[in-house]
């Protein structure tokens, strides 16, 4: 069985320094399973070399033609490559196991950087929380904080998707509202912002924000004092939010504000089932909570709606701003 190897593909994929012998990138086909297709839609055909196939996900090592240099240059590895000429998208479809299938859509920019634009997931597992999920990533060239979803061999697009999926899972577990189709952005400080349309995102009409702090796996800033938080704007408050609370405490009308806040707090995902030791009202709508484990949280409670709209923490000490 022959190996199809190009030095540039090998060096780029395996990150082999100059002066060292590159490792082989193998194909199960004698001709390399080469696809000739215009990936960046510049009028020139590009090359996709099929790599070694071990399952349903066939890897392709993609090289773009550089007309100025008169040669092909390695770009990225994708699985099961397809092209949508009408949308000018590159499509990567994968079988992820456990009845889960995902399709990621990319587009090259004018500098031949590949950007993720959409992610679609189908989960046929009988215990799947989201049977279908469709997430559109909205970049913002005017913001220095919103991360561009560039696929350049790093795992950034996968990380952004994982952050969005965890955020929406937590939202469902807390409110009982399942949002499986939305747009989102991620900032360099680990904040995930959700809106229903790209236009909503551009006009800051976000209904849900989840910040991943130093106590999480997604502290993108690497700032050791970064604090986790969530902020929710419900559909009872604004027209552009799809989220309505579907879970409420029993006999809510007979509860005090403190009792309602504690009920929401103790079932929240940020609090990790912590029990409240003490609660105090600091401002008109903000409360400070100390848990039995000795950490602090801040909670914003909308009295008119009877809903918690923000939770921030944990703080190691009493929060002072």
N, C-alpha and C positions, 0 to 999 in steps of 0.2 A: 504494500500500500504506500503510495508516494505521499510526500509532504510538499505542500505548496507554501513557500516561505518568501517573504520580502523583508529585507533588513529593516526598512523603515517601520513597517507594521510591527515587527517584533520588538524593536527598540521602544516604540511608543507604548505598546500595550504592556510589555513587561518592565518598562522603565529601566532599561539596561543602559548604563553610562557608556559614553564613547570610549573606545579602546578595549571594551569587553565583548566577547563573542555573544551575539544575541541568541536567545532560545527560540526554538521552532514554534511557529503557529501552524498547527496541523489541520489538514482537511481530509475528509473521507473520500473525496473525489479526485480523480487524476488531474482534472482541469481546474481544481480549486473551487468548483461550484460558483464560478464568477458571474455576478450580475453586473450588467452595464446599464446604468440608469442615471438620470440627472437628479441628484439629490438636493442640490441647492438651487435648481432652476435658473442657472445662468446660461443655459444653451449648450453646455458641454457635458458629455457623458462622464459619469464617475464610476468607480469600481467598488464592488462589494465582494470580498473573498470569503467564501463559506468556510467556517472553522469546523473543528471536530464535533460531531453530533453525538451526544450521550443520552438525550431524551427528546421530547417534542420541541424544545427550545433550541433552534439552530442559530448559532452565533455567526454574525457577519462582521468582518473587519472592513470598515468603510474608508475609502480614500477619495479625496476630492481632487479634480484636475485643476492645477494652478496654471492658467494660460500665460501669465507673466513669466513664470519660471520654466514653463514647458515641461511639467512633470506632475505626477500624482503625489499627494501628501496625505499621510494618515490623519484621520479625523476622530473616529470613535468606533466602539464595538456595540452593535445592537443585535437583538434576536428577531428572527422571522421578519426581515425587513420587507415593507411594502411602501408604495408611494401613492399618495392621493394628489393627482395633478391639478384637479379643480381647486382644492384648498391649499395646494402647495405644502402639504404636510408629509413628513416621514412617519410611518406607523410601525410600532413595535408591539407585537402581540405575544404574550407569554402564558404558559400554563404553570400556575404557581403551586399546584398540589392541593389536596383536600377539597376538590371541586371548585377551586377558585381560578378564574381567568382574568387577566388584566390586559388592557390595551393602552399604550402611551403614545401620544401624538407630539411630534416635534416639528420645528421649523428652523431653517438656517437664517441668520441675519445677514446684513450686507458685508460683515467681516468674517463670514463663514463660521460663526459660532452657533452651535446647535442649542436651541432653547426648547424646553418642555412647554407645551401649551395646554394640554388636556390629559386627563387620566380617567379611564373608565374601567370599572371592576364588576364582574359578575361572579357571584358566589352561590354555587348549587348545593352547598352543604346544608343538611336539614337543620342545623343549629346556627346558621349564619344570622348575624344581627342585621347586616345590610345585604340583601339579595342583589341589589343593584346600587352602584355608586358612580356618580359622574362629577368630577371636579375640574374646573377650568382655572388655570393659573394666570393671574393678571399682573404683569410687570408694570412698573411705573418709572419711566425714564427721568421724571422730574424729582423723584425722591432718592436720596442717597442712602436711605435705610432699607427700602424694599429690595430683597435679593433677586437678581435675575436667575431664572431657573436654567442655568447653563449645564448641559451634559457634555463634559469634557474628560470623561474617564473617572471623575470623582463620583461619589454617591450622593451628591447634593439633591438631584430630583427625587431620588428615593427617600431621602430624609424629609424633604418637604411634604411628600405624600404621606409618609408615616405620621408626621406631626398633625396634618389635617385629619387623618383617619382617627387618631387617638382623640383629638379635640371633639369631633362629631360623636364618637362613641361615648365620651364623658358627658356631652350635652344630652344625649338620649338617656343615659343612666340617671341623670339628675332631674331632667324635666319631663321625661317620657315622650319627648318630641323627636321623631326620627327625620333628620334632614339628610337626604342622600344625593341631592343635586344642588350645587352652589359654586360660586367663585371664591377664590381665596388668594391671599398674599402672605408672605413670611418676611419678617424683618431680621436684620442682622443681630438684634437683641433677643431673638427667640419668640417674637410675637406672631401669632397666626390670626389674621383678620378674615372674616367671612361676610360676603354679600351675595345677593341673588343673581346679579348681572354685572358685566364689566362696567356698565354705566354707573351702577350703584357704587362700585368700588372707587371709580374715579371721582364721585361726588361724596365720598366718605359715608355712604349709607350702609354701614356695616352693622349687622345685628348681633354678632358674637365675636368676642376677642378672647384668645387664650394665650397667656404669656407663660413660657416655660423657663423657670428660674434655675438657680444653682442646685436645687434639690431634685432635678429631673435629668433625664438622659439627653435632653434637647436644649441645653444651655449654650446656644450658639455664640454668645458673646464671651464665654469663658470667664465672666465676671463672677467672682466667688460670692458677692453679696446680692446678686440678682434674685429678685423675689417673684415667685409664681403668682399668677392672678387669673381671674376670669371676669369678663364683663358681658352681660346679656341685656339686650333690649328686646322685649317681648312684642308680639303682634298686637297686644292690647295697648301698647304705647305708641308704636309707629306703624305705618302702613307697609313698609318694606321688609318687615321681619316675618318669617314663616313660623316662628317659635311661639307656641302657647303652652303654658304649664298644664300638664295632664295629671299631675300628682299633687295632692294637697293633704295636710294633716286632718285627722278626724276632728269634728266639732270645732273647726277653725274659728267660727264666730264667737265662741266662748273663751278663746285663748287671748292672753296678753301679747303685746308686741314682742316682748322678750321670749315668750314661749314659742311664738311662730318663727322667729329668727333662729332660735336654737334648733327647732325641728328641721328647717331647711339646711342649716349649717351642718348638723351631725350626719346628714345623708349625702353631703357634697363630696365630690371627687378630690378636691384639694385637701380636705381635712383627714382623709384616710380613716374614716370612722372614729375620729377622736371625739371624746365626750367633753362637754363644756364644764369648766370649773367655775368660771365667773364671767359676767357680761356687764358692760357699762355703756351708756349712751354718751358719745363725745360731742357730736354735732346733731343738727336737726335730723339727718338721715343716716349718719354713720355710727356704727357700734364697734367696740373693741371687745374681743373675746380671748380669754385665756383658757387653754385646754388642760385637762388633767395630766397630760404629758409634759406640761410646762412651756409650751410655745404659744405665740400670740397670732391672732388674725384680725383683720379689719373687714367689716361687712357693711354694705350699703343696702338699706331696706326702703323700698318705695311704699310709704304708708297708704297712699291713695289706691294703689294696685294690690297691695298685700303680697308683694313679690320681692324676693332678694334679687338685686341687680348686679352686685359685685362682691367678690370675695378675694382678698389678698393675703398671702402668707404661705408658709409660716415664717414669723419673725422670732428670732431667738430671744429678743428682749421686747419690752413695751415699745410699740411703734411710735416714733416721734418724727414729725415732718416739719 
